């Protein structure tokens, strides 16, 4: 069951967007705790095209944390992300480190409003979308916004970092 709301969703992500004057729509849904594929669950429950719903993944690139954002139906290409950030090697970050550095829980990590600003790369497939959806900072909350606004508010960049499963 989906529900629409506004900036009153009150997460660091929605507050950061409101402060920056970025237009967005907050979409909530009832998260099923038995589901592990959070992004696919969001696409399904909100009735959205999975190509427009993006997941936020924390990685270490040559020992430093970074953020990769890819469509939920795709996988993050670690080598491509490392290259996009001028690194040689990337691996998924430890979930406890991801939670501590972002201030969000796994499955609800938003690329926006993180406690620590990290280098951020959005898959280039987002360029063709008028708007995309990313986590709003908690499980059961997604935010719709323009991809260029996401790049602007995170200080990120586009690069081809997704690959088919």
SULFENDA-V472642 format. One record per residue. SS is DSSP state (hx for helix, st for strand, lp for the rest). PSI is psi in whole degrees, 0 to 359 (none if undefined). Layout:
SS&PSI  SS&PSI
This chain:
lp&116  st&150  st&142  st&145  st&188  lp&204  hx&347  hx&358  hx&335  lp&41  lp&165  hx&327  hx&311  hx&323  hx&320  hx&318  hx&317  hx&315  hx&323  hx&353  lp&26  lp&130  lp&133  lp&163  st&131  st&130  st&122  st&155  st&161  lp&110  lp&134  lp&114  lp&347  lp&348  lp&128  lp&338  lp&79  hx&315  hx&318  hx&325  hx&316  hx&313  hx&316  hx&308  hx&332  hx&357  lp&40  lp&155  lp&121  hx&340  hx&344  hx&356  st&124  st&143  st&149  st&121  st&133  st&136  st&164  st&130  st&113  lp&39  lp&353  st&143  st&147  st&169  st&132  st&135  st&117  st&159  st&145  lp&335  lp&359  st&175  st&153  st&128  lp&101  hx&320  hx&318  hx&321  hx&315  hx&314  hx&321  hx&334  lp&10  lp&21  lp&177  lp&323  lp&137  st&149  st&158  st&141  lp&153  lp&132  hx&323  hx&322  hx&317  hx&315  hx&317  hx&317  hx&331  hx&332  lp&7  lp&162  lp&149  lp&136  lp&350  lp&16  lp&119  lp&148  lp&351  lp&139  lp&26  lp&151  lp&321  lp&122  lp&128  lp&152  st&134  st&135  st&127  st&131  st&139  hx&344  hx&340  hx&337  hx&325  hx&354  lp&138  lp&320  lp&157  st&172  st&134  st&164  st&142  lp&3  lp&5  lp&157  lp&132  lp&11  st&121  st&154  st&133  st&128  st&166  lp&139  hx&323  hx&327  hx&322  hx&316  hx&315  hx&314  hx&336  hx&350  lp&25  lp&190  st&161  st&147  st&157  lp&91  lp&3  st&151  st&159  st&151  lp&none
